[in-house]
Amino acid sequence: MDFNVYWALIAASVVIVLSYFFNALAGKTNIPSVLMLIVTGFMISLFIELDEENLRPVLEILGTVGLVMIVLEAALDIHLERSKAGLLGKSFLLALVLLLLTTLGIALVIRFFYEVDRVQAVIYSIPLSIMSSAIIIPSVTKLMAETKEFLIVESAFSDILGIMLFYFVLDTLNLDGVGAVSLHIAQNLIITLIIAMVFGYLIIILIPKVTGDVKLFLPIAVLMLLYATGKLFHLSSLIFVLIFGLMLNNINLFFGGVLKPFLNPEVYDDLLSEIKLITLESSFLIRTFFFIVFGMSITLDGFNQISVFVIALLALAIMYLLRWGALKVIAPKQMQPGLYVAARGLITILLFYSIPVEHQIPDFSLAVLFLIIISTNLIMMYGLIKNGKVSGDIELEIERGQADATIDQSIKSDTEHPQQDQE
């Protein structure tokens, strides 16, 4: 079939309209819109013959840009306040502990089923251990404020730490000894943080000075440039995005003392609201096409193997048992619905397609990946629906309690003033 630009435009427009509809439906049903996008993409693949190899570059580009936008979106929602130090600390610790323990647990499962060394098993298990902020952030909007913020921050930390761990493992394969690896990690982090802070200040100071009406995509373009350049030099580029978002959303914290004259609060308030809007819309658009293309790349190969289902079930059991234990120790207040909110998605897919050829496991079926992504999203859906019902019951009890209190007060009033009633 010859390419027709008008049919392509019609298809893209229909996909965007469908995505808005899925978002509205997700808000009413708690069914993740991502699941609906993946299913839509899979249905398209049944009617259109596609080459999976041609879809991979598209997935990588959409996934990388989407990752930057999603982490920026999450960072722009984090307020660094003393009152939230506990929440930030617990969410970071939970993300780190779960990432490391889940990686080790799933690596053992992979080594049991495939004859691979420890490094290969870890490289494959890291993507499966990372929560997807791309899915979680838009899915938890109706939760209570503290729970919502905790899960958003945890998923953002999981993304960042997971990507750092994945590339640290790849970058340190040729290093010998714990000392050399530790030194490499420390140098990487220090260099990344210095560059992130310097460019963060420069971007925030210079952007308001840019004349003209079109300037909001400029900081995003600079961030993309920094991210891509950092990746070429094996730096933890996602920290650039995180630091910029935190600085922009916490201007007063970063622009105190001698830097205060550079700050015009009114200008930055407008800039922040505009960048938040454009980031939100861009994330939505990229996420839409990423999961549609991902759904189109799904094949039925591997689903006829029992081992695929066994590996997926064991991996899921490890994920949720460890999550239950970690939440019980670190953040018991977030057990409901936090136990269920551990969806895998964009980062998992992106990192799987980034595994170097020399470290790939030839017999590993991507059906395992598909099953885990679908299952974790369904489990999250169940948890959110369950939490919605519990919240509804609590609100009903509160309303009943208030009504009972009103009735009791009325009866008490009648008892205390019978003469007035008689008169």
DRENDO-1510 file (C-alpha; in Angstrom, 1 decimal, always signed):
<recs>
REC; n; res; u; v; w
REC; 1; MET; +0.0; +0.0; +0.0 .
REC; 2; ASP; +1.3; +3.4; -1.0 .
REC; 3; PHE; +1.7; +6.0; +1.7 .
REC; 4; ASN; -1.0; +8.6; +1.7 .
REC; 5; VAL; -0.4; +11.7; +3.8 .
REC; 6; TYR; -4.2; +12.4; +4.2 .
REC; 7; TRP; -5.0; +8.9; +5.5 .
REC; 8; ALA; -2.0; +9.3; +7.9 .
REC; 9; LEU; -3.4; +12.6; +9.2 .
REC; 10; ILE; -6.8; +11.1; +9.6 .
REC; 11; ALA; -5.3; +8.1; +11.5 .
REC; 12; ALA; -3.2; +10.3; +13.8 .
REC; 13; SER; -6.2; +12.6; +14.6 .
REC; 14; VAL; -8.5; +9.7; +15.4 .
REC; 15; VAL; -5.8; +8.2; +17.7 .
REC; 16; ILE; -5.6; +11.6; +19.6 .
REC; 17; VAL; -9.4; +11.9; +19.9 .
REC; 18; LEU; -9.6; +8.3; +21.1 .
REC; 19; SER; -6.9; +9.0; +23.7 .
REC; 20; TYR; -8.9; +11.9; +25.1 .
REC; 21; PHE; -11.9; +9.6; +25.3 .
REC; 22; PHE; -9.9; +6.9; +27.0 .
REC; 23; ASN; -8.6; +9.5; +29.6 .
REC; 24; ALA; -12.2; +10.5; +30.3 .
REC; 25; LEU; -13.3; +6.9; +30.6 .
REC; 26; ALA; -10.3; +6.1; +32.9 .
REC; 27; GLY; -11.4; +8.9; +35.2 .
REC; 28; LYS; -14.8; +7.3; +35.6 .
REC; 29; THR; -13.9; +3.6; +35.6 .
REC; 30; ASN; -10.2; +3.6; +36.9 .
REC; 31; ILE; -9.3; +1.4; +33.9 .
REC; 32; PRO; -5.8; +2.7; +33.0 .
REC; 33; SER; -6.0; +4.6; +29.7 .
REC; 34; VAL; -2.7; +3.0; +28.8 .
REC; 35; LEU; -4.4; -0.5; +28.6 .
REC; 36; MET; -7.0; +0.9; +26.2 .
REC; 37; LEU; -4.2; +2.4; +24.0 .
REC; 38; ILE; -2.2; -0.9; +24.0 .
REC; 39; VAL; -5.4; -2.9; +23.1 .
REC; 40; THR; -6.2; -0.3; +20.3 .
REC; 41; GLY; -2.7; -0.6; +18.9 .
REC; 42; PHE; -2.9; -4.4; +19.0 .
REC; 43; MET; -6.3; -4.3; +17.2 .
REC; 44; ILE; -4.8; -2.1; +14.5 .
REC; 45; SER; -2.0; -4.6; +14.0 .
REC; 46; LEU; -4.5; -7.4; +13.2 .
REC; 47; PHE; -5.7; -5.5; +10.2 .
REC; 48; ILE; -2.5; -3.9; +9.0 .
REC; 49; GLU; +0.7; -5.9; +8.2 .
REC; 50; LEU; +3.6; -4.3; +10.1 .
REC; 51; ASP; +7.3; -5.1; +10.5 .
REC; 52; GLU; +8.2; -5.1; +14.2 .
REC; 53; GLU; +11.8; -4.2; +13.4 .
REC; 54; ASN; +10.6; -1.0; +11.7 .
REC; 55; LEU; +8.5; -0.1; +14.8 .
REC; 56; ARG; +11.5; -0.3; +17.2 .
REC; 57; PRO; +13.2; +2.9; +16.2 .
REC; 58; VAL; +9.8; +4.7; +16.5 .
REC; 59; LEU; +9.3; +3.3; +19.9 .
REC; 60; GLU; +12.8; +4.3; +21.0 .
REC; 61; ILE; +12.4; +7.9; +19.9 .
REC; 62; LEU; +8.9; +8.3; +21.3 .
REC; 63; GLY; +10.0; +6.5; +24.5 .
REC; 64; THR; +13.0; +8.7; +25.1 .
REC; 65; VAL; +11.2; +12.0; +24.5 .
REC; 66; GLY; +8.3; +10.7; +26.5 .
REC; 67; LEU; +10.6; +9.8; +29.4 .
REC; 68; VAL; +12.1; +13.3; +29.5 .
REC; 69; MET; +8.7; +14.9; +29.4 .
REC; 70; ILE; +7.2; +12.6; +32.0 .
REC; 71; VAL; +10.0; +13.1; +34.5 .
REC; 72; LEU; +9.8; +16.8; +34.0 .
REC; 73; GLU; +6.1; +16.7; +34.6 .
REC; 74; ALA; +6.7; +14.8; +37.8 .
REC; 75; ALA; +9.4; +17.2; +39.0 .
REC; 76; LEU; +7.2; +20.2; +38.4 .
REC; 77; ASP; +4.7; +18.7; +40.8 .
REC; 78; ILE; +7.2; +18.2; +43.7 .
REC; 79; HIS; +7.4; +20.9; +46.3 .
REC; 80; LEU; +10.5; +20.8; +48.4 .
REC; 81; GLU; +9.3; +21.7; +51.9 .
REC; 82; ARG; +10.4; +20.7; +55.4 .
REC; 83; SER; +7.0; +19.4; +56.1 .
REC; 84; LYS; +7.4; +17.0; +53.2 .
REC; 85; ALA; +10.9; +15.8; +54.0 .
REC; 86; GLY; +9.5; +12.6; +55.5 .
REC; 87; LEU; +7.3; +11.9; +52.5 .
REC; 88; LEU; +10.3; +12.5; +50.1 .
REC; 89; GLY; +12.7; +10.4; +52.2 .
REC; 90; LYS; +10.3; +7.5; +52.5 .
REC; 91; SER; +9.4; +7.5; +48.8 .
REC; 92; PHE; +13.0; +7.6; +47.8 .
REC; 93; LEU; +14.0; +4.8; +50.2 .
REC; 94; LEU; +11.0; +2.6; +49.1 .
REC; 95; ALA; +11.9; +3.1; +45.4 .
REC; 96; LEU; +15.6; +2.2; +46.0 .
REC; 97; VAL; +15.0; -0.8; +48.2 .
REC; 98; LEU; +12.3; -2.3; +45.9 .
REC; 99; LEU; +14.4; -1.7; +42.8 .
REC; 100; LEU; +17.4; -3.5; +44.3 .
REC; 101; LEU; +15.5; -6.4; +45.9 .
REC; 102; THR; +13.2; -6.9; +43.0 .
REC; 103; THR; +16.1; -6.9; +40.5 .
REC; 104; LEU; +17.9; -9.6; +42.5 .
REC; 105; GLY; +14.7; -11.7; +42.9 .
REC; 106; ILE; +13.8; -11.6; +39.2 .
REC; 107; ALA; +17.4; -12.2; +38.2 .
REC; 108; LEU; +17.3; -15.5; +40.2 .
REC; 109; VAL; +14.1; -16.5; +38.2 .
REC; 110; ILE; +15.8; -15.7; +34.9 .
REC; 111; ARG; +18.9; -17.6; +35.8 .
REC; 112; PHE; +16.8; -20.6; +36.8 .
REC; 113; PHE; +15.0; -20.8; +33.4 .
REC; 114; TYR; +17.9; -19.7; +31.1 .
REC; 115; GLU; +21.6; -20.6; +31.1 .
REC; 116; VAL; +23.0; -17.1; +31.5 .
REC; 117; ASP; +25.5; -15.4; +33.7 .
REC; 118; ARG; +24.6; -13.1; +36.6 .
REC; 119; VAL; +25.2; -9.9; +34.6 .
REC; 120; GLN; +22.8; -10.9; +31.8 .
REC; 121; ALA; +20.1; -11.9; +34.3 .
REC; 122; VAL; +20.5; -8.5; +36.1 .
REC; 123; ILE; +20.4; -6.6; +32.8 .
REC; 124; TYR; +17.1; -8.3; +32.0 .
REC; 125; SER; +15.6; -8.0; +35.5 .
REC; 126; ILE; +16.2; -4.2; +36.0 .
REC; 127; PRO; +13.6; -3.1; +33.4 .
REC; 128; LEU; +11.0; -5.4; +35.0 .
REC; 129; SER; +11.7; -3.9; +38.4 .
REC; 130; ILE; +11.0; -0.3; +37.5 .
REC; 131; MET; +7.6; +1.4; +38.2 .
REC; 132; SER; +6.2; +3.4; +35.3 .
REC; 133; SER; +5.5; +7.1; +36.2 .
REC; 134; ALA; +4.1; +7.4; +32.7 .
REC; 135; ILE; +1.2; +5.2; +33.7 .
REC; 136; ILE; +1.0; +5.9; +37.5 .
REC; 137; ILE; +1.0; +9.7; +37.4 .
REC; 138; PRO; -2.2; +10.1; +35.3 .
REC; 139; SER; -3.8; +7.1; +37.1 .
REC; 140; VAL; -3.7; +8.3; +40.7 .
REC; 141; THR; -5.1; +11.8; +40.2 .
REC; 142; LYS; -8.3; +11.0; +42.3 .
REC; 143; LEU; -6.5; +9.6; +45.3 .
REC; 144; MET; -6.1; +11.6; +48.6 .
REC; 145; ALA; -3.4; +14.3; +48.2 .
REC; 146; GLU; -0.7; +12.7; +50.4 .
REC; 147; THR; -1.1; +9.3; +48.9 .
REC; 148; LYS; -1.2; +10.7; +45.4 .
REC; 149; GLU; +2.0; +12.7; +46.0 .
REC; 150; PHE; +3.7; +9.8; +47.6 .
REC; 151; LEU; +3.0; +7.4; +44.7 .
REC; 152; ILE; +3.9; +10.1; +42.1 .
REC; 153; VAL; +7.3; +10.8; +43.8 .
REC; 154; GLU; +8.0; +7.1; +44.3 .
REC; 155; SER; +7.3; +6.3; +40.6 .
REC; 156; ALA; +9.5; +9.2; +39.5 .
REC; 157; PHE; +12.4; +8.0; +41.8 .
REC; 158; SER; +11.9; +4.5; +40.5 .
REC; 159; ASP; +12.2; +5.7; +36.9 .
REC; 160; ILE; +15.4; +7.7; +37.7 .
REC; 161; LEU; +17.1; +5.1; +39.9 .
REC; 162; GLY; +16.2; +2.3; +37.5 .
REC; 163; ILE; +17.6; +4.0; +34.5 .
REC; 164; MET; +20.7; +5.0; +36.4 .
REC; 165; LEU; +21.2; +1.4; +37.6 .
REC; 166; PHE; +20.6; -0.1; +34.1 .
REC; 167; TYR; +23.3; +2.1; +32.5 .
REC; 168; PHE; +25.7; +1.9; +35.5 .
REC; 169; VAL; +25.6; -1.9; +35.0 .
REC; 170; LEU; +26.3; -1.6; +31.3 .
REC; 171; ASP; +29.0; +1.0; +31.8 .
REC; 172; THR; +30.9; -0.8; +34.6 .
REC; 173; LEU; +31.0; -4.2; +32.9 .
REC; 174; ASN; +34.6; -3.6; +31.9 .
REC; 175; LEU; +35.7; -2.3; +35.3 .
REC; 176; ASP; +37.4; -4.6; +37.8 .
REC; 177; GLY; +36.8; -4.4; +41.5 .
REC; 178; VAL; +34.3; -2.8; +43.8 .
REC; 179; GLY; +36.6; +0.2; +44.2 .
REC; 180; ALA; +36.7; +1.0; +40.5 .
REC; 181; VAL; +33.0; +0.7; +40.2 .
REC; 182; SER; +32.3; +2.9; +43.2 .
REC; 183; LEU; +34.7; +5.5; +41.9 .
REC; 184; HIS; +33.0; +5.5; +38.5 .
REC; 185; ILE; +29.5; +5.9; +40.1 .
REC; 186; ALA; +30.7; +8.7; +42.4 .
REC; 187; GLN; +32.4; +10.6; +39.5 .
REC; 188; ASN; +29.3; +10.2; +37.3 .
REC; 189; LEU; +27.0; +11.5; +39.9 .
REC; 190; ILE; +29.2; +14.5; +40.9 .
REC; 191; ILE; +29.7; +15.6; +37.3 .
REC; 192; THR; +26.1; +15.2; +36.4 .
REC; 193; LEU; +24.9; +17.2; +39.5 .
REC; 194; ILE; +27.3; +20.0; +38.8 .
REC; 195; ILE; +26.3; +20.3; +35.1 .
REC; 196; ALA; +22.6; +20.0; +36.1 .
REC; 197; MET; +22.8; +22.8; +38.6 .
REC; 198; VAL; +24.9; +25.1; +36.3 .
REC; 199; PHE; +22.6; +24.7; +33.3 .
REC; 200; GLY; +19.5; +24.8; +35.5 .
REC; 201; TYR; +20.4; +28.3; +36.8 .
REC; 202; LEU; +21.4; +29.4; +33.3 .
REC; 203; ILE; +18.1; +28.3; +31.7 .
REC; 204; ILE; +15.9; +29.7; +34.4 .
REC; 205; ILE; +17.7; +33.1; +34.4 .
REC; 206; LEU; +18.0; +33.5; +30.6 .
REC; 207; ILE; +14.5; +32.2; +29.4 .
REC; 208; PRO; +12.6; +35.2; +30.7 .
REC; 209; LYS; +15.0; +37.5; +28.9 .
REC; 210; VAL; +14.2; +35.9; +25.5 .
REC; 211; THR; +12.1; +38.3; +23.5 .
REC; 212; GLY; +9.2; +37.2; +21.3 .
REC; 213; ASP; +6.0; +35.2; +21.9 .
REC; 214; VAL; +7.4; +31.8; +21.0 .
REC; 215; LYS; +9.8; +30.7; +23.7 .
REC; 216; LEU; +8.3; +27.9; +25.8 .
REC; 217; PHE; +9.8; +25.0; +23.8 .
REC; 218; LEU; +13.3; +26.5; +24.1 .
REC; 219; PRO; +14.0; +25.2; +27.7 .
REC; 220; ILE; +12.6; +21.8; +26.7 .
REC; 221; ALA; +14.8; +21.8; +23.6 .
REC; 222; VAL; +17.8; +22.6; +25.8 .
REC; 223; LEU; +16.9; +19.8; +28.2 .
REC; 224; MET; +16.6; +17.4; +25.3 .
REC; 225; LEU; +20.0; +18.5; +24.1 .
REC; 226; LEU; +21.5; +18.1; +27.5 .
REC; 227; TYR; +19.9; +14.7; +27.9 .
REC; 228; ALA; +21.1; +13.3; +24.6 .
REC; 229; THR; +24.6; +14.8; +25.0 .
REC; 230; GLY; +24.8; +13.4; +28.5 .
REC; 231; LYS; +23.8; +9.9; +27.3 .
REC; 232; LEU; +26.6; +10.0; +24.7 .
REC; 233; PHE; +29.1; +10.6; +27.6 .
REC; 234; HIS; +27.4; +8.0; +29.8 .
REC; 235; LEU; +26.1; +10.5; +32.3 .
REC; 236; SER; +22.9; +10.1; +34.4 .
REC; 237; SER; +21.1; +12.5; +32.0 .
REC; 238; LEU; +17.7; +12.1; +33.7 .
REC; 239; ILE; +19.1; +14.0; +36.7 .
REC; 240; PHE; +19.3; +17.1; +34.4 .
REC; 241; VAL; +15.6; +17.0; +33.8 .
REC; 242; LEU; +14.8; +16.3; +37.5 .
REC; 243; ILE; +17.0; +19.1; +38.8 .
REC; 244; PHE; +15.6; +21.7; +36.3 .
REC; 245; GLY; +12.0; +20.7; +37.2 .
REC; 246; LEU; +12.7; +20.9; +40.9 .
REC; 247; MET; +14.5; +24.3; +40.5 .
REC; 248; LEU; +11.7; +25.8; +38.5 .
REC; 249; ASN; +9.0; +24.6; +40.9 .
REC; 250; ASN; +10.9; +25.7; +44.0 .
REC; 251; ILE; +12.3; +29.0; +42.8 .
REC; 252; ASN; +12.4; +30.7; +46.2 .
REC; 253; LEU; +14.5; +27.8; +47.6 .
REC; 254; PHE; +17.1; +27.9; +44.9 .
REC; 255; PHE; +17.2; +31.7; +44.3 .
REC; 256; GLY; +18.0; +33.0; +47.8 .
REC; 257; GLY; +20.7; +35.3; +49.0 .
REC; 258; VAL; +22.9; +36.8; +46.3 .
REC; 259; LEU; +20.8; +35.2; +43.6 .
REC; 260; LYS; +17.5; +36.9; +44.7 .
REC; 261; PRO; +18.0; +40.0; +42.5 .
REC; 262; PHE; +17.8; +37.6; +39.5 .
REC; 263; LEU; +14.3; +36.6; +40.5 .
REC; 264; ASN; +11.1; +38.3; +39.4 .
REC; 265; PRO; +8.3; +36.2; +41.1 .
REC; 266; GLU; +5.5; +37.4; +38.8 .
REC; 267; VAL; +7.5; +36.5; +35.7 .
REC; 268; TYR; +8.4; +33.0; +37.0 .
REC; 269; ASP; +4.9; +32.3; +38.2 .
REC; 270; ASP; +3.6; +32.8; +34.7 .
REC; 271; LEU; +6.5; +30.9; +33.2 .
REC; 272; LEU; +6.0; +27.9; +35.6 .
REC; 273; SER; +2.2; +27.7; +34.8 .
REC; 274; GLU; +2.9; +27.8; +31.0 .
REC; 275; ILE; +5.7; +25.2; +31.1 .
REC; 276; LYS; +3.5; +22.9; +33.2 .
REC; 277; LEU; +0.7; +23.2; +30.7 .
REC; 278; ILE; +2.9; +22.5; +27.7 .
REC; 279; THR; +4.7; +19.7; +29.5 .
REC; 280; LEU; +1.4; +18.1; +30.4 .
REC; 281; GLU; +0.0; +18.3; +26.9 .
REC; 282; SER; +3.3; +17.1; +25.3 .
REC; 283; SER; +3.5; +14.1; +27.7 .
REC; 284; PHE; -0.1; +13.2; +26.9 .
REC; 285; LEU; +0.6; +13.3; +23.1 .
REC; 286; ILE; +3.8; +11.3; +23.2 .
REC; 287; ARG; +2.4; +8.8; +25.7 .
REC; 288; THR; -0.6; +8.3; +23.4 .
REC; 289; PHE; +1.5; +7.4; +20.3 .
REC; 290; PHE; +4.1; +5.4; +22.3 .
REC; 291; PHE; +1.5; +3.0; +23.7 .
REC; 292; ILE; -0.4; +2.8; +20.4 .
REC; 293; VAL; +2.9; +1.8; +18.6 .
REC; 294; PHE; +3.8; -0.6; +21.4 .
REC; 295; GLY; +0.4; -2.3; +21.0 .
REC; 296; MET; +1.0; -2.6; +17.3 .
REC; 297; SER; +4.4; -4.3; +18.0 .
REC; 298; ILE; +2.8; -7.1; +20.1 .
REC; 299; THR; +2.8; -10.5; +18.5 .
REC; 300; LEU; +1.4; -13.8; +19.7 .
REC; 301; ASP; +4.7; -15.5; +19.5 .
REC; 302; GLY; +5.7; -17.1; +22.8 .
REC; 303; PHE; +2.2; -17.2; +24.3 .
REC; 304; ASN; +2.0; -20.9; +23.5 .
REC; 305; GLN; +4.9; -21.6; +25.9 .
REC; 306; ILE; +4.0; -22.6; +29.5 .
REC; 307; SER; +7.4; -21.4; +30.7 .
REC; 308; VAL; +6.5; -17.8; +29.6 .
REC; 309; PHE; +3.5; -17.8; +32.0 .
REC; 310; VAL; +5.4; -19.4; +34.8 .
REC; 311; ILE; +8.3; -16.8; +34.6 .
REC; 312; ALA; +5.7; -14.0; +34.5 .
REC; 313; LEU; +3.8; -15.3; +37.5 .
REC; 314; LEU; +7.0; -15.8; +39.5 .
REC; 315; ALA; +8.2; -12.3; +38.6 .
REC; 316; LEU; +4.8; -10.9; +39.7 .
REC; 317; ALA; +4.8; -12.8; +42.9 .
REC; 318; ILE; +8.3; -11.5; +43.8 .
REC; 319; MET; +7.2; -7.9; +42.9 .
REC; 320; TYR; +4.2; -7.8; +45.1 .
REC; 321; LEU; +5.5; -9.8; +48.0 .
REC; 322; LEU; +8.5; -7.5; +48.2 .
REC; 323; ARG; +6.3; -4.5; +47.8 .
REC; 324; TRP; +4.0; -5.6; +50.6 .
REC; 325; GLY; +7.0; -6.2; +52.9 .
REC; 326; ALA; +8.7; -2.9; +52.0 .
REC; 327; LEU; +5.6; -0.9; +52.5 .
REC; 328; LYS; +4.8; -2.5; +55.8 .
REC; 329; VAL; +8.3; -1.5; +57.1 .
REC; 330; ILE; +8.9; +1.9; +55.4 .
REC; 331; ALA; +5.5; +3.4; +54.7 .
REC; 332; PRO; +2.6; +1.4; +56.3 .
REC; 333; LYS; +0.2; +4.3; +55.8 .
REC; 334; GLN; +0.5; +3.9; +52.1 .
REC; 335; MET; -0.4; +0.2; +52.0 .
REC; 336; GLN; -3.8; +0.9; +50.5 .
REC; 337; PRO; -3.9; +1.4; +47.6 .
REC; 338; GLY; +0.0; +1.7; +47.4 .
REC; 339; LEU; +0.4; -2.1; +47.3 .
REC; 340; TYR; -1.5; -2.3; +44.0 .
REC; 341; VAL; +0.1; +0.7; +42.3 .
REC; 342; ALA; +3.2; -0.7; +40.8 .
REC; 343; ALA; +2.5; -0.7; +37.1 .
REC; 344; ARG; +5.2; -1.4; +34.6 .
REC; 345; GLY; +5.3; +0.4; +31.2 .
REC; 346; LEU; +7.2; +2.9; +29.2 .
REC; 347; ILE; +10.6; +2.6; +30.9 .
REC; 348; THR; +10.4; -1.2; +31.0 .
REC; 349; ILE; +9.8; -1.3; +27.2 .
REC; 350; LEU; +12.4; +1.3; +26.4 .
REC; 351; LEU; +15.2; -0.4; +28.4 .
REC; 352; PHE; +14.3; -3.8; +27.0 .
REC; 353; TYR; +14.9; -2.4; +23.5 .
REC; 354; SER; +18.1; -0.8; +24.7 .
REC; 355; ILE; +19.8; -4.1; +25.8 .
REC; 356; PRO; +23.0; -4.4; +23.7 .
REC; 357; VAL; +23.1; -7.4; +21.3 .
REC; 358; GLU; +26.0; -9.0; +23.0 .
REC; 359; HIS; +24.0; -9.2; +26.3 .
REC; 360; GLN; +20.7; -10.4; +24.8 .
REC; 361; ILE; +19.2; -13.8; +25.7 .
REC; 362; PRO; +18.2; -15.4; +22.4 .
REC; 363; ASP; +15.5; -17.6; +23.9 .
REC; 364; PHE; +13.9; -14.9; +26.1 .
REC; 365; SER; +10.4; -14.3; +24.9 .
REC; 366; LEU; +9.0; -10.7; +24.8 .
REC; 367; ALA; +5.7; -12.3; +25.8 .
REC; 368; VAL; +7.0; -12.3; +29.4 .
REC; 369; LEU; +7.3; -8.5; +29.1 .
REC; 370; PHE; +3.8; -8.1; +27.6 .
REC; 371; LEU; +2.2; -10.3; +30.3 .
REC; 372; ILE; +3.9; -8.4; +33.2 .
REC; 373; ILE; +2.9; -5.0; +31.8 .
REC; 374; ILE; -0.7; -6.0; +31.2 .
REC; 375; SER; -0.9; -7.8; +34.6 .
REC; 376; THR; +0.5; -5.0; +36.7 .
REC; 377; ASN; -1.8; -2.5; +35.0 .
REC; 378; LEU; -4.8; -4.8; +35.7 .
REC; 379; ILE; -3.7; -5.2; +39.4 .
REC; 380; MET; -3.4; -1.4; +39.7 .
REC; 381; MET; -6.9; -1.0; +38.2 .
REC; 382; TYR; -8.3; -3.4; +40.8 .
REC; 383; GLY; -6.6; -1.5; +43.6 .
REC; 384; LEU; -7.8; +1.9; +42.4 .
REC; 385; ILE; -11.4; +0.6; +42.0 .
REC; 386; LYS; -11.2; -1.0; +45.4 .
REC; 387; ASN; -9.8; +2.1; +47.0 .
REC; 388; GLY; -12.6; +4.2; +45.3 .
REC; 389; LYS; -15.2; +2.0; +46.9 .
REC; 390; VAL; -13.6; +2.2; +50.3 .
REC; 391; SER; -13.3; +6.0; +50.0 .
REC; 392; GLY; -17.0; +6.1; +49.0 .
REC; 393; ASP; -17.9; +4.0; +52.0 .
REC; 394; ILE; -15.9; +6.3; +54.4 .
REC; 395; GLU; -17.6; +9.4; +52.9 .
REC; 396; LEU; -21.0; +7.7; +53.3 .
REC; 397; GLU; -20.2; +6.9; +57.0 .
REC; 398; ILE; -19.1; +10.5; +57.6 .
REC; 399; GLU; -22.3; +11.8; +56.0 .
REC; 400; ARG; -24.3; +9.4; +58.1 .
REC; 401; GLY; -22.4; +10.4; +61.2 .
REC; 402; GLN; -23.0; +14.0; +60.5 .
REC; 403; ALA; -26.7; +13.3; +60.0 .
REC; 404; ASP; -27.0; +11.3; +63.2 .
REC; 405; ALA; -25.2; +14.1; +65.1 .
REC; 406; THR; -27.7; +16.6; +63.7 .
REC; 407; ILE; -30.6; +14.4; +64.8 .
REC; 408; ASP; -29.2; +13.9; +68.2 .
REC; 409; GLN; -28.6; +17.6; +68.6 .
REC; 410; SER; -32.2; +18.2; +67.6 .
REC; 411; ILE; -33.6; +15.7; +70.1 .
REC; 412; LYS; -31.4; +17.1; +72.8 .
REC; 413; SER; -32.6; +20.6; +72.0 .
REC; 414; ASP; -36.2; +19.5; +72.2 .
REC; 415; THR; -35.6; +17.7; +75.5 .
REC; 416; GLU; -33.9; +20.7; +77.1 .
REC; 417; HIS; -36.6; +23.3; +76.0 .
REC; 418; PRO; -40.0; +21.5; +76.2 .
REC; 419; GLN; -41.7; +24.7; +77.4 .
REC; 420; GLN; -40.7; +26.6; +74.3 .
REC; 421; ASP; -42.1; +23.9; +72.1 .
REC; 422; GLN; -45.4; +23.8; +74.0 .
REC; 423; GLU; -45.7; +27.6; +73.7 .
</recs>
